[in-house]
Amino acid sequence: MADAKVIPFDEDRPRRRGAGTRRVRAVPAPGPVAEAAEPAAAESAPLKSGGAAWDRRIAGGLAFLRRRVTGDYEVDEFGYDKELTDQVLMSLMRPLFDKYFRVEVKGIENIPAEGGALIVANHSGTLPLDGLMMQVAVHDHHPAQRHLRLLAADLVFMLPVVNELARKAGHTLACSEDAQRLLEAGELVGVMPEGFKGIGKPFGDRYKLQRFGRGGFVSTALRAGTPIVPCSIVGAEEIYPMVGNAKTLARLLGVPYFPITPTFPWLGPLGAVPLPTKWTIQFGEPIATDAYPPEAAEDPMLMFNLTDEVREQIQHTLYKLLVQRRSVFF
């Protein structure tokens, strides 16, 4: 049999973290035996490649678990755990994004490649799935795979388990101090100024923006000198058509509203499954704020005008996307 020499396999390609030892492959010397062996080697190559991929995944998973057990991982001052978010939380949300809601992302180039920016979006859907889908859209579709830090309501951080997961995913309290610190640190920050009035509005008011608060998000962007990126989300309004609100029950439970939909609470836990609507998330052209002087953040008329500009841009885009939409589900 012809002699074979051994060369490194993919020597120039960087090794993935957590992978095992570098594999080698034999290269037969020219000759009849080598030529006869080539078809068999070609047939087995996909199997070997697939097995190697699984080996790398298993090795990476074990390394991840080891770091979790030993505490060898980092979180920032807000509790954000980048590794857990990338490897676990994003992986859990991605099937919902890609397969269930089939989200189409537009205008991702309007999000800066680096530096701070405030993304302002409409809020809807009874449960805050729109914020999570926006987070996946930014991470998976932006060329820089940027992470979106969402500002969440107090209620999120009062709920057991949800509180910890929200912190790990990079969410923080919806207050101007935290938002400004994140923006000045060069982070992308997401805010939905409608709050519970938007997410808990009746189905008959779908895609009609509610009041955008007092313009606090504009003041924060002005102080940090970061652009404001309007974002319009279509498809979330129909996942839980809210036809009623049990206000008495909501007060007893200490929640802003208790939704009644065609399926919930009548079908029990099954009624909590969202409808598989087709989503579109569009990021609009950024509104610059760095040209304004520092004292502009204290000008109520300027804040009102900028707030109204952002709100009108989101509303106009919502109407445009609704006209273009063929169906709620397709």
N, C-alpha and C positions, 0 to 999 in steps of 0.2 A: 504494500500500500504506500502511496506517495506521502512524503513527509509533509507536515503542516506546521506553519509558523503561527505564533500567537501575537495578536496586536490588541491594544486597548479598544474597547467598544465605546464609541461616541466620546473620544478623548477630549475633544474641544468643547463639548457641551457641558455647561455648568451642572453640577450634581444637585439634585433636589434635597432640601434639608430633611433629614430624618431617613434618607435612603440607606440601604445596606452597602456592602462593599461593591466596588466597581466590577461589572461583569466583563468577561472577555469572550471573544469568539475565534474560532479557528478558521484560517483562510487556506484552503488546499492549494498546493502547487499545481500548475497546469498539467493536464494529462487526461487520459480517458477515464480514470477512476474519478477524478474531480468533476469532470463534465457530467458523469452519470449521477453524481451525488447532488448536483445543483438543484434539480427539480424537487427532490425530497427535502432539501434544506429550505427551499422557497415555500413549500407547503407548511413546514413546521414553524416558519418565522412568525406568522400571526399569532400562533398559540403561545410561543415563547414571549412575544411582545406583550400579549394580554396578561400572561402570568407575571411578568416583571412589573407591569402597572399595578396589579393587585398587591404584589410584594411591597412596592413603594407606598401604596395607600395604607397597608397594614402597619408598616414601619412608622409612617408618619402619624397614624392614629395612636400607636403605642407611645410614641415620643410625646404626643400631646397629652395623653393621660398621665404620663409620668410627671410632666411639668405641673399639671393640675394638682396631683397628689402631693408633690414636694413643695408647691407654692412658688415654683420658679417661673413666674410670669408677672407682667407689669399691668398696672391700671393707673390712670391719671388721677388728678385731684378730684374729678367729678365721679370717679368710679368706672370710667370707660375701659373696657377690656377689648382691645383690638383683635387679639388672637381668637378669643372666644366668639366675637362677632363674625369675623371672617370665616372661621372654620365650622362653626355650629349654627349660629343664629341666622346668618345669611343663607346657609344651606337648607335650613328649615323653611324659610320664606320664599326661596327661589322657585320651587314647584308651584306654589300659589301664584306667583308673579308670571312665570312662563307658560304654565299649562292650564291653570284654572281660569285666571282672569285674562290671560293672553295679552299682557300690557304692551301697547305700542308707545314708544318714547320718541318725542319730537323736540327739537331745539336744544339738545343737550350741549351743543357748542356754545350756548349762551352762558353756561356756567364757567367761570374762570378756571384755568388749569391750576392755579395756585393762589394763595392769599385768601383772606376772609371774604365772605359774601353772605347776604341774608336772602334765603329763598322763602317767598311768601305765597301760600297756596290757599285755595278754597278747602272747606272741611265739610264732610258729609258721610253718610253711610251707617248711622246708628252706633256702630263700633268703629274705632279709629284705625281701620285697616288701610285707609288711604295714606296716612303718614308712613306706615311701614313699607308700602309699595313704592312710595316716593324715595325712601331710603335705598331700596334695592335698585331702583332706576338709576339713581346717581352713581352708586357703587359699580354696577355691572355695565353701564352704558357709557360712562364718562371715560375718555382715553386715559386719564390719570387715576381712575378707580378711586375717586375721592369718597370720603365718609361724611355723611350728613348727620349733624347733631341736632336732634329735634327738641324743641321746647315743649314740655308736657304740662298738663294741668296738675294741681295739687292732688287730686283724687288718685292719679296714677301712682303717686309715691306713698299713698296711704294703704294700698292694697297689698296683702302678703303675696310673695312670689313675683307678682307683676312689678312691684317696686324694685326688687333686685335685678330682674331681667332688663328693665328699662335703663337702670344705671349701667349695667354691663354693655348694653347696646349703644351707649353714648348719649342717651336722653338726659335732660336736666330740667330743673324747675323753670317754668315760664316767668322769669323775672328779668328786668333789664340789666341787673348787675352781672348775672351769669352769662347772659347773651353777649354783653359787651366784652367780657373777658375772653370768651371763645372767639369772637370776631377779631379782636386785637391779636389773638394768638394765631391767626391765619386759618381758622376753621370755617367750614360751611355750616351755617345754622339755618334750620328750618322752623318756620312758625306758621300757624293757622289762626289768624286773628279772630275768626268767627267763633271759635271755642265751642262750648256746648250748644250755643244757639244755632250753629251751623250743622253740627253732627246730629243733633236731636230734633231737627225741624221736621214738620209733617211732609209726607210724600207729595202732597199737592204743591208744596213750595220748592220742589227740587230745582236745582240749578239757579235759584234766585239767591244771590249773596245776601247774607245778613250783615249787620253793622260790624265794622272793622275796629271796634273798640275806640280808644282815644288817640290812636296813632303812636302808641309807645314804641312799636317796632321801628317806625321811621326815626324817632328820636335816637334810638340805639344805633341804627345804621349811620346817622349823621355824626354821632359822637365818635364812632369807630372809623368813619370815612370809608366805609365799604359799600359796594353796589348792592342794589335791591333787585332780585330776579323774580318777577311774577311767575306763578305756576298755576296752570289750569288742569283739573283732573275731571275727566268724564268717565262714567261707568260705576263709580262708587255709590251714587245716589240710589241705585236700584238693587243693591245686594240685600238690603233689608227694608222693603217698602214699609215705612212706619205710618200706619193708618190710625193709630191711637196712642194715647199716653196715660197710663194709670198713675195719676199724680199722687194720690193718697199712698199707694204702695211705694212710690218713689221716695216720698218723705219718710216713711217708716224705715226704708233701707238706707236713707242718707245719700241718695244718688240724684243727679239733676233731672232725670226722667226715667220712666220704665216703659220701654217700647212695646207696642202691640202691633204685630205684623200679620199677614195672612197665614203664617205658619207658626209664629211664636206668640203666646206660650202653648198653643193648642196641641202641637206635636211634641212637646217636651224638648229634650236635648236635640232631637232631629230638626226642630224648628230653628235652632241656632246656626244651622249650616247656611252660609251665604249663597245667594243665587250666582251662577257662573256667568256674570255679565262680561262684556268685552270692554276693556279699559283703554283710555288714551291719556297720557300725561305729557303735557306740552310746557316747556320752559320758554318764557318770553324774553324779549330783549332787556338787558339789564338797565336799570336807572342809576346813573352815577350820583354819588353824594360827596365825593372828595373835593369838589369845587366850592362847596359851601364853607364859610368860616365856622370855627368851633361854637360860637354863640348861636348859630342857626338852630341848634337842637332845642333852644329855649323859645323859639319863635312859633307860637301856636298856629298862626295863619299858614306858615310854610309847611308845618306838619300836617295840617288839614289838607292842603293842596296836594302834597305828595301822597298822602294816604288815599285820597280820592283818585289820583292818577293810577296808583297800583290797583285799586279796587276796580276801576273802570276797565283797565287792561285785562284783568282776569275775567271779568264778566263778558267782555266783548269776545275773548277767545273761547269761552265756554259756549256762547251762542254759535260761533263759527264751527266749532267741533261738533255740536249737536246737529247742525245742518248737514255736515259731511257724513255723519254716522248713518250707516245703512240699517242697522238694527241694534237693539239693546244687547243681544246675545251674539251677534256675528259682525 
